Amino acid sequence: MFHLCSSPKVVYQHTKYHKQTKNQWARDDPAFVVICILLLAVATLAYCAAYDHSTAHAVYVTFSVLFFHFLSAAILLATICWFLTNSYLRELVPSSYAVEQRVEWLYAFDVHCNSFFPIFVLLYVIHYFVSPLLIAHGFIPVLLSNLLFLVAASYYHYLNFLGYDVLPFLERTTFFLYPIGIVIALSPILILSSFNPSRYFMNMYFSHRLGKLLAKGERNRCSEKNTSSGRGS
């Protein structure tokens, strides 16, 4: 997990060794996925403790994040990448005597989980501690929130690229880098339109509490402005 955030190429170097020793690209131990689920549950409960308004709703949010944001998204994205790589990115077998190789679905699932972990660190851990700033009104919160999501999305697709680029029977794996260009192109548009992704995604689950916090912050800002104008007069 540390190497996924600092030097991801090392992780996929170990993947090559795993293929040589176990004769499969995918992990044979579900511990990594279990740890991701546990960490995600802890992070979600931390958000609920800070922004939720009831225990029942906190339970709903936790299960929703685990089963929809993580597991369902992982299955869907892994299936899409598995289909695309096997259908369009495999090298043509030069001889009928050569063994045809295909991407294992479990390996595609592993690649997604590897790519998800840095997103977890950026958008669930770091984002949690700076969320009071990111959900505030103003240009700076919009800019910082978009930059954080830009880095997370770009790093996700970069790790996806590394995961499939290590497979010797795939070609044109730079295809997985193309979404980075789309994200970079969209970011200035979102910033100039004052779209705040932090506020948008947190409103999906914490709109009740978030609305009160934003309204309180707006009242404090207005009172401070009135106080300063009164002193000036």
N, C-alpha and C positions, 0 to 999 in steps of 0.2 A: 504493500500500500504506500509506503514511503517512496519507493522507486517510481511508482506510477505518477507521483507529483513532481519528482525531482529529475529522474533519468529513466523515462519509460522504455527506452531501447534496451535497457538491461533486462526488463521484465520479459520482453519477447526473445531475448537471447536465451533465457531460461526455458522459454517455450520450445525452442529448437532442441535443447537437451532433453526435454520431456518427450518429444517425439522420438528421439533416438533411443530412449530407455524404455518408454511405455508403448511405443508404436501408435500413439494417438496425439492429436493436437490439443484436444480439450482436456480440462482438468478432470481428474478422477476423484477429487475430494470437494464436496460442496461447502467446505468451511468458509471460503471467501464470501460466498453469497450469504451465508448465515450471518457472518460478521457484519456485512453491509446492511442487512435487514435490522440487526440489533442497533447499530449505530444510527440508522435512519429513524428508528423508533424513538431512541433517546433524544435526537435532535428535534423531532416533531413534538414530543412531549414538552421540550423546553419552549418551543414556540407557543404551545397551548397554555403553558403556565404564564407566559408573558402577555398573550393577546386574546386568549379565549375567555368566554363568559360563563361556561358551564362544563361540568364533568362529562355529561352525556355527549355534548358536542365535541369535546376533546377526544373521546374514544372514537367517535365517528371520523374525525379528522385524521387520527393516527392510522386507522384501518384503511381509510381512503388513500392516504399517501403511500402506504406499504403495498397495497394490492393494485392500485391504479397507476400511481406515478412511477412505481418501481417495477413490480412484477409484470403487470399487463403491458406496460411500455417496453420492458425488456423483451418479452416474448414477441411482441409485434415488430419491433425494430430488428431483433435478431433474425426473425423469419424473412423480413424484407431483404436484409443484407445477405442472408444465406441464399435466397432465390437469385438475387442479382449476380452474386459472385459465381454461382454454379451455372447460371444461364448465359452470362455475357462476358465474364472476366477470366474464365479458364483458358489456358493455352491449349491449342489443338494438339492432340496426340499425334506425333509424327509417324508412328508405326502401329500396326495392329497388335504387335507383340508387347508394346509398352503398357504398363499398368495405368489405367485411368484413375486419377485422383480427384476427389471432390471435397468441398468444404463441409465439415461436420456441423450439424445444427448446434450441438452443444458448444463447439468452438465459437460460433457466431454469438451465442449467448454469453460466453466468457469474455469476448472482445467488448461487447456492450457493457458488461459489468465492470470491466477494467476502465473503460472510458467514462463510466458514470461516477467512479469514486472521486476523481478531482472535481467534478461538478458538485458532488456532495460537500466536499471541503469548502468550495467557494460559495455555493448558493444555500447551503444549510448551516454551515458552521460560521464562516467569516461573515456571511450575510446576517446571521442572527445578531452578532455583536454590534454591527453598524446599522441595523435596521431602523433604529430611531432617527438616524440621520437620513437614510435612504427614502423613507416614506414621508418626509417633511415636504412642505411646499417650497417651490423655488427652482431655479435653474441648476444649481449645484447638485441637489439630490437626483434630479433627472439625469444629469451627465454621469455621475458616479454609478448610479444604478445600471444605466445602459452599458457603461464600460465593464462593469463586473459581469454582466450577462454576456457581453461580447467575448470576453476572455474565456468564460466557462464554455460557451458554445464552440468557440474556435478550438479549444484544447480537446474537447470531446471528439470533434471530427478528425483532429490530428492523431489522436490515439487510435481511432478507428482505422485510419490509414496505416499506422504502424502495425496494427494487428493483422491486417490482410496482406500488407506488403511483405511480411516475413514468410508467407506461404510461397514456395518456389514454383508452384504450378499455376499461379495467378499472374495476369498481366494487366496493364493499364489501371493499377490500383490508385493512381493519382486521382481517379474519379472521386474518391472519398474526401479529397481536399477541396473540391469545388464548392461545397456548402459554406466554407469559410469565406470565400469571396462574396457570396450572397449576404452573409451576416454582416460583413464589413460594409458592404454597399448600403444595407438597410439601416445601420446604426445612425448615421447622420440624419436620415429622414426622421427616425423615431425621436432623436434628441431635439431636432428643430420643431417637431410637432408636440413637444412637451409630454411625450408618452413615458410614463414611469413604470417599468416592468415590475419593480418591487411592490409598488402599491397595487398594481393590477393583480398579481398572483396572490398576494396576501389578502386582498379583498375577496378572493374566491372562498376563503374559509373563515376569515376573521373580520368581515365587514362590520359586524355589530360593535365590537370593541375598537376596531381601527377608526371607525367614523367618530367615535367619542374622543379618541386621542387626537385626531386631526382637528376636530372642532375646538378642543381645549387649547391646542397649540396655536390655532388661529386667533382665539380670544386673547391669549397671552401676548401674542405679537401685536394685536390691535391695541391692547391696554398699554403696552410698552411704548407704542408709537404715540398714543394720546398723552402719555406722561411726559415723553420727551418734547412734544410740541407745546405742552402746557408750561414746561420749564423755559422753553425758548421764548414764549410770549411774556 
